[in-house]
Amino acid sequence: MTAGHPVGGRFAGKRVTVAGLGVSGIPAARVLRELGAEVTVVNDGDDERARRQAAELEESGATVRLGDGATLPKGTELVVTTPGWQPDKPLFAAAAEAGVPVWGDVELAWRLRGPGAAPWLAVTGTNGKTTTVRMLASILTAAGLRTAAVGNIGVSLLDAVLGTEPYDVLAVELSSYQLHWSASVRPHSAAVLNLAPDHLDWHGSMEAYAADKGRIYEGNEAACVYNAADPATEELVRRADVVEGCRAIGFTLGTPAPSQLGVVEGVLVDRAFVADRHRQAQELAEVADVNPPAPHNIANALAAAALARAFGVEPRAVRDGLRAFRPDPHRIEHVAEVAGVAYVDDSKATNTHAAEASLNAYDPVVWIAGGLAKGATFDELVAGAAKRLRGAVLIGADRALVRAALARHAPDVPVVDLDRTDTGAMAAAVREAAGLARPGDTVLMAPACASMDMFTNYHARGEAFATAVRELAAGRSAEREH
């Protein structure tokens, strides 16, 4: 894969420390070894899984130090870190003191791009990144372009950059963690979908979090796409140092102004990439072409369309790509209808901003919420959703925080507090929600919290919800037969 790589020769004999095993650390270590680097991998953990991974890497010639992620190995010339390692780690302080650069795996991939490499269309934001990138890839594919959804999703960036597939353009999802360590990445065009407090324990402050998100606009060539409903995203565009002639392109759920994409009478329209944007608008697709057509998902579609149009994609491909797109599981996924009540799985709503978007898509709602709050507060979320709530069922370690917000801002809403954090609690939550719901309601599992107090991840939480709903449906069916 890397033999004879045009820019890989500079790594031959270079002493590189890779910080962390896992999804991005292991591929980075292997690639660097293939490029001839002397690789030492350091990792805080020293469990059975880490020892197994270490043994595999040592077979490739890497040195692995388990249980010692704080010390910078002697002679290190470069640190490549996995996204999860926080910036205040002693290893990074030691690297800074020694004048050793620190890259993320995304930065490494960018620097390994060869001559004529595929440009990047990049997406970040607090919520909606994966959906938008997959929509974008679908649109680019419909336009006949060779592409892939990569980065924090799907194909790894290192594989995309070093593989034999001749891509025309890449749809790249970038997290705030990845952007923090990506000083030289320069996308063709990029979008920040939204900004809300998240991962503040990692970044240290909202200002630092926003600044890392804003890195995605640096050096953009064609378009910086921002959310017209979120002034913070437009401010990041104003601060960015871009290529001369790069344009600020907004997206809105309302009627678009010039240099924006928006919605007019159920149609997604473009007033940015047309000959006379002050007098003309180009129809791109119908709202009904977006799956599902919830407001925040229409915003995702507009952002994807803006990036595709910035790359020269024709309107028909936008429509065809959106029609072909199918959302990932556990993202406002309709599971079933039971006794006239819809059951929707949005386990991916792991923070209040995502849960707000989901709650705004349905009315009335029986809300299943709770889990690990990650330092979040729920007053604003509950106050905004109060009029839509038929009831609430609370699970998880930090459910008391949600309960207190409901007591303050929705005191008349019935609340069932399940004092348990075992995985079987989800089945009980669905049964309780069914008891609160009426025909025409939606039971929405949008927890506004992380899942790791009860489940391996949000996928497992979503599967538990879907299983419980199917069991409920089977039980109701059996009752009718008897």
C-alpha positions in Angstrom: 0.0 0.0 0.0 2.7 2.5 0.9 5.7 1.1 -1.0 7.2 3.8 -3.1 4.8 6.4 -1.8 5.8 9.8 -3.3 5.9 11.7 0.0 6.5 8.8 2.4 10.3 8.8 2.1 10.6 11.6 4.6 9.5 9.1 7.3 12.3 6.6 6.7 14.3 6.3 9.9 12.2 9.0 11.7 11.6 8.2 15.3 7.8 8.6 15.8 5.8 8.1 18.9 2.1 7.1 18.4 -0.1 8.1 21.4 -2.7 5.5 22.0 -3.9 2.2 20.5 -7.4 1.7 19.1 -9.2 2.6 15.9 -6.8 5.3 14.7 -3.6 4.6 16.6 -3.1 1.1 15.3 -3.5 2.0 11.5 -1.2 5.0 12.0 1.5 2.9 13.6 1.3 0.3 10.8 1.4 2.9 8.1 4.4 4.6 9.7 6.2 1.3 10.0 5.6 0.6 6.3 7.1 4.0 5.5 10.2 3.0 7.4 9.7 5.0 10.6 11.0 3.8 14.0 7.7 3.6 15.8 7.1 3.5 19.6 3.4 3.2 20.7 2.6 4.4 24.2 -0.8 3.6 25.8 -2.2 4.3 29.2 -4.1 1.0 29.5 -2.6 -2.4 30.1 -5.4 -4.8 29.8 -5.8 -8.1 27.9 -7.1 -6.4 24.7 -4.2 -3.8 24.8 -1.7 -6.6 25.2 -3.2 -8.5 22.2 -3.0 -5.4 20.1 0.6 -4.7 21.2 1.7 -8.2 20.2 0.3 -7.7 16.7 2.1 -4.3 16.3 5.4 -5.7 17.7 5.3 -8.3 14.9 5.5 -5.3 12.5 8.6 -4.0 14.2 7.0 -1.4 16.4 7.9 -1.0 20.1 4.9 -0.8 22.4 4.9 0.6 26.0 1.7 -0.2 27.9 0.6 1.5 31.1 3.0 4.4 30.4 1.3 7.1 28.3 2.8 10.1 30.2 6.5 9.9 29.3 7.8 11.0 25.9 10.2 8.3 24.6 13.8 9.5 24.2 14.7 10.7 20.8 11.1 11.3 19.6 11.0 13.5 16.5 7.2 13.4 15.9 4.1 12.5 18.0 1.1 11.1 16.2 -1.9 11.0 18.5 -5.3 9.4 18.5 -8.2 11.8 18.8 -9.3 10.8 22.3 -6.1 11.9 24.0 -6.8 15.2 25.8 -4.5 18.2 25.0 -3.5 18.5 28.6 -1.7 15.1 28.7 1.8 15.3 30.2 3.1 13.6 27.0 2.1 16.7 24.9 3.6 19.1 27.4 6.8 17.2 27.2 6.6 17.3 23.4 6.1 21.0 23.4 9.0 21.6 25.7 11.2 19.5 23.4 10.0 21.2 20.3 8.5 18.0 18.9 5.4 18.5 16.7 2.1 16.7 17.5 -0.1 15.5 14.6 -3.4 13.7 14.6 -4.1 10.8 12.3 -6.0 13.2 10.0 -3.0 15.5 9.8 -0.8 12.5 9.0 -3.2 11.5 6.2 -3.2 15.0 4.8 0.5 15.2 4.7 0.7 11.8 2.9 -1.5 12.9 0.0 0.4 12.5 -3.2 0.5 14.8 -6.3 -3.0 15.2 -7.8 -4.7 13.8 -4.7 -8.5 14.0 -4.4 -9.7 17.2 -2.8 -11.6 17.1 0.5 -15.1 18.4 1.1 -15.2 18.5 4.9 -18.0 18.6 7.5 -18.0 19.2 11.2 -20.5 20.4 13.8 -21.9 19.4 17.2 -24.6 17.2 15.5 -25.4 15.9 12.1 -21.9 15.3 10.8 -22.2 11.7 9.8 -25.6 12.1 8.2 -24.4 15.1 6.2 -21.2 13.4 5.0 -23.1 10.3 3.9 -25.7 12.5 2.1 -22.8 14.3 0.4 -21.2 11.1 -0.7 -24.5 9.9 -2.1 -24.9 13.2 -4.1 -21.3 13.0 -5.4 -21.9 9.4 -6.4 -25.1 10.4 -8.2 -23.0 12.9 -10.1 -20.8 10.1 -11.4 -17.8 11.0 -9.2 -15.6 8.4 -7.5 -15.9 9.2 -3.8 -16.1 7.8 -0.3 -17.4 8.9 3.1 -14.2 9.0 5.2 -12.7 10.4 8.4 -14.7 9.9 11.5 -16.9 7.6 9.5 -16.6 4.7 7.1 -13.3 4.3 5.3 -10.3 5.5 7.3 -8.6 8.6 5.8 -5.2 6.8 5.8 -6.7 4.0 3.7 -8.3 6.5 1.4 -5.1 8.4 0.9 -2.8 5.5 0.6 -5.0 3.0 -1.2 -5.2 2.3 -4.9 -8.7 3.6 -5.4 -8.5 6.7 -7.7 -11.0 9.0 -5.9 -12.2 12.2 -7.6 -13.2 13.8 -4.3 -13.6 12.7 -0.7 -16.5 13.5 1.7 -14.7 13.9 5.0 -16.2 13.9 8.5 -14.0 15.7 11.1 -14.6 15.8 14.8 -13.4 18.6 17.1 -10.8 16.2 18.5 -9.4 15.5 15.0 -9.4 19.2 14.0 -7.5 20.2 17.2 -4.5 18.2 15.9 -4.8 19.1 12.2 -2.9 22.4 11.7 -2.2 22.1 7.9 -5.4 20.5 6.6 -6.9 22.7 3.8 -10.2 21.4 2.4 -11.6 22.5 -1.0 -14.8 23.5 0.8 -16.1 22.9 4.3 -19.2 23.2 6.5 -19.8 23.8 10.2 -23.4 22.6 10.7 -24.0 23.9 14.2 -22.3 24.7 17.5 -23.5 23.8 21.0 -21.7 22.9 24.2 -20.2 19.4 23.9 -16.9 17.7 24.9 -16.0 20.8 27.1 -14.2 18.5 29.5 -11.8 17.7 26.6 -11.4 21.2 25.1 -11.5 23.1 28.4 -14.0 25.8 27.3 -16.7 26.6 24.7 -14.3 29.1 23.1 -11.6 26.5 22.7 -14.2 24.0 21.3 -15.5 26.5 18.8 -12.0 27.5 17.8 -11.1 23.9 17.0 -14.3 23.5 14.9 -13.4 26.7 13.0 -10.1 25.2 11.9 -12.0 23.4 9.2 -12.5 26.6 7.3 -8.7 27.4 7.1 -7.5 27.6 3.6 -10.8 26.7 1.9 -10.7 27.3 -1.8 -14.3 27.5 -3.0 -16.9 27.8 -0.1 -17.2 28.1 3.6 -20.7 26.7 4.3 -22.4 28.0 7.5 -25.8 27.7 9.3 -27.7 31.0 8.9 -29.7 30.0 12.0 -26.5 29.7 14.1 -24.5 33.0 14.2 -21.6 31.2 15.8 -20.9 29.3 12.6 -20.9 32.4 10.5 -18.5 34.1 13.0 -16.1 31.2 12.4 -16.2 31.9 8.7 -15.4 35.6 9.4 -12.3 34.6 11.4 -11.0 32.1 8.8 -8.0 32.7 6.6 -9.2 31.4 3.2 -8.0 31.4 -0.4 -8.8 34.6 -2.3 -12.2 34.2 -3.9 -13.6 31.6 -1.5 -17.2 32.4 -0.7 -19.4 32.3 2.5 -22.4 30.2 1.7 -25.3 30.0 4.2 -28.1 27.4 4.5 -31.5 28.1 6.1 -34.8 26.4 6.6 -36.5 29.6 5.4 -36.4 31.5 2.1 -32.8 31.9 1.1 -31.1 35.3 0.6 -28.5 35.6 -2.1 -25.5 33.3 -1.5 -27.7 30.9 0.5 -29.5 27.6 0.0 -32.9 27.3 1.6 -36.5 26.1 1.3 -39.4 27.6 -0.6 -42.8 26.0 -0.6 -41.5 22.5 0.0 -38.6 22.8 -2.4 -34.9 23.0 -1.6 -33.5 25.9 -3.7 -30.1 27.3 -4.4 -29.4 31.1 -4.6 -25.7 30.7 -4.3 -24.4 28.8 -7.3 -26.5 30.4 -10.0 -25.7 33.0 -12.7 -27.8 35.8 -11.1 -28.2 35.0 -7.4 -30.0 38.2 -6.7 -32.9 37.4 -9.1 -32.7 33.6 -9.7 -33.0 30.4 -7.7 -32.3 26.9 -8.8 -34.6 24.1 -7.7 -32.6 21.2 -6.3 -35.0 18.7 -4.7 -38.2 18.5 -2.8 -38.4 18.3 1.0 -40.0 14.9 0.4 -36.8 13.7 -1.2 -35.0 14.0 2.2 -35.2 10.9 4.4 -36.5 11.5 7.1 -37.8 15.0 6.4 -37.4 16.3 9.9 -36.3 19.9 10.1 -32.7 19.3 11.3 -32.3 16.6 8.6 -33.4 19.1 5.9 -30.7 21.4 7.2 -28.2 18.5 6.8 -29.4 18.0 3.2 -28.9 21.7 2.5 -25.4 21.7 3.8 -24.5 18.6 1.8 -26.1 20.2 -1.3 -24.1 23.4 -0.7 -20.8 21.5 -0.6 -21.7 19.5 -3.7 -22.7 22.6 -5.6 -19.4 24.3 -4.6 -17.7 21.4 -6.3 -19.7 21.9 -9.5 -22.3 19.2 -9.1 -25.4 19.6 -11.2 -28.9 20.1 -9.5 -30.2 16.7 -10.8 -27.5 14.8 -8.9 -28.4 16.6 -5.7 -32.0 15.4 -6.1 -31.0 11.8 -7.1 -28.4 11.6 -4.3 -30.8 12.7 -1.6 -33.4 10.2 -2.9 -30.9 7.4 -2.8 -29.7 8.2 0.7 -30.7 5.9 3.6 -29.9 7.1 7.1 -27.8 5.1 9.5 -29.6 3.1 12.2 -30.5 4.9 15.5 -30.8 8.3 13.9 -34.5 9.3 14.2 -35.3 5.8 12.9 -39.0 4.8 12.8 -39.1 1.3 14.5 -42.8 0.5 14.5 -46.3 1.7 15.1 -48.1 -0.1 17.9 -51.7 0.7 18.7 -51.6 3.9 16.8 -48.4 5.1 18.5 -45.2 5.6 16.6 -41.9 4.5 18.2 -38.8 6.3 17.1 -35.2 5.5 17.9 -32.8 8.4 18.1 -30.2 6.8 20.4 -27.6 8.9 18.5 -29.0 11.9 20.3 -26.2 11.8 23.0 -26.3 15.5 23.9 -29.0 18.1 24.5 -28.5 19.8 21.1 -29.3 16.6 19.2 -32.2 15.8 21.5 -33.7 19.2 20.9 -33.6 18.7 17.1 -35.3 15.4 17.5 -38.0 16.6 19.9 -38.8 19.5 17.5 -39.7 16.9 14.8 -42.6 15.3 16.7 -45.7 16.5 18.6 -47.0 15.2 21.0 -44.1 13.1 22.5 -43.6 10.6 25.2 -39.9 11.1 25.8 -37.4 8.4 27.0 -34.3 10.2 28.3 -31.3 9.8 30.5 -27.9 8.3 30.8 -24.5 9.9 31.3 -24.9 13.7 31.2 -21.2 14.5 30.5 -21.6 17.8 32.5 -24.7 18.9 30.5 -27.7 20.8 31.9 -31.2 20.3 30.7 -33.2 23.4 31.6 -33.1 25.0 28.1 -33.9 21.7 26.4 -36.9 20.9 28.6 -38.3 24.5 28.6 -38.3 24.4 24.8 -39.9 21.0 24.5 -42.4 21.3 27.4 -45.5 22.0 25.3 -44.8 18.9 23.1 -44.4 16.5 26.0 -47.2 14.0 26.8 -45.0 12.3 29.3 -41.4 11.3 30.1 -39.7 8.1 31.2 -36.2 8.5 32.7 -33.4 5.9 32.9 -29.7 6.0 33.5 -27.2 7.3 36.0 -27.9 11.0 35.6 -31.7 10.9 35.2 -32.2 13.0 38.3 -30.8 16.0 36.4 -33.4 15.6 33.7 -36.1 15.0 36.3 -35.2 18.3 38.1 -35.4 20.2 34.8 -38.8 18.7 34.1 -40.0 19.7 37.6 -38.9 23.3 37.0 -40.1 23.7 33.4 -42.8 21.1 32.8 -44.4 20.4 36.2 -47.6 19.1 34.7 -46.0 16.5 32.5 -46.2 12.9 34.0 -42.8 11.5 34.7 -41.8 7.9 35.3 -38.4 7.6 37.0 -37.0 4.1 36.6 -34.5 3.7 39.4 -32.3 1.2 37.6 -29.3 1.2 35.2 -29.3 -2.4 34.1 -29.8 -3.2 30.4 -33.2 -4.6 31.0 -34.4 -1.1 32.1 -35.0 -0.3 28.4 -37.8 -2.9 28.1 -39.4 -1.4 31.2 -39.0 2.1 29.8 -40.8 1.1 26.6 -43.7 -0.5 28.6 -44.0 2.6 30.8 -43.9 4.9 27.7 -46.7 2.8 26.0 -48.8 3.4 29.1 -48.4 7.1 28.9 -49.0 7.4 25.1 -52.2 7.9 23.2 -53.0 7.1 19.5 -51.3 9.7 17.3 -48.4 10.2 19.8 -44.7 9.4 19.3 -42.6 7.6 21.8 -39.2 9.1 21.2 -36.0 7.6 22.6 -33.7 10.7 22.3 -31.7 10.4 25.6 -29.8 13.7 25.5 -27.0 11.7 27.3 -24.2 9.3 26.5 -25.0 5.5 26.9 -22.0 4.0 28.6 -23.6 3.9 32.1 -25.9 1.1 30.8 -24.7 0.0 27.3 -21.6 -0.5 25.3 -22.5 2.4 23.0 -25.4 4.2 21.5 -25.9 1.4 18.9 -26.5 -1.1 21.7 -28.9 1.3 23.4 -30.8 1.7 20.2 -31.0 -2.1 19.6 -32.3 -2.6 23.1 -35.0 0.0 22.4 -35.9 -1.6 19.0 -36.1 -5.1 20.6 -38.3 -3.8 23.4 -40.7 -2.2 20.9 -40.9 -5.4 18.8 -41.6 -7.3 22.0 -44.4 -4.8 22.8 -45.9 -5.2 19.3 -45.8 -9.0 19.6 -47.5 -8.9 23.0 -50.2 -6.6 21.7 -50.7 -8.8 18.7 -51.0 -11.9 20.9 -53.6 -10.1 23.1 -55.8 -9.4 20.0 -55.7 -13.0 18.9 -57.0 -14.1 22.3 
